[in-house]
Amino acid sequence: MGDVAWYSVNALSATHPVGEKIANALDLKDMSGNVWECCWDWYGSVSLGTPTDPVGPGLGAFRVIRGGSWSDHAANCAVFYRNNYDPLGGYGIIGFRVACP
């Protein structure tokens, strides 16, 4: 995890400039750790056998975040891990990721 992400073990409690870690298996950088990725989907339960990119419920109180942040343990920075946040709140550990081929 330390090769591809800034997380609680190596981030020194701060965000870092993008591109300082090596690319993942898909040749994308910064897809794990540093800041949570803010997603447009509303948060809801996802069961086994759900599509790779579930859209979630039509409405809700919380949005999906993925990828973990500099303050998280490695397990929370796995690309499949998802959590939720209140979109009306202010957070220093949530941002967005831009993926360019």
Secondary structure, DSSP 8 states (H G I E B T S, - for coil): -TTT-B-TTTSTTS---TT-S---TTS-SS-SBSSEEEEEEE-----TT--SS----SS-S-EEEES--TTS-GGGGSTT-EEEE-TTS--SSEE------
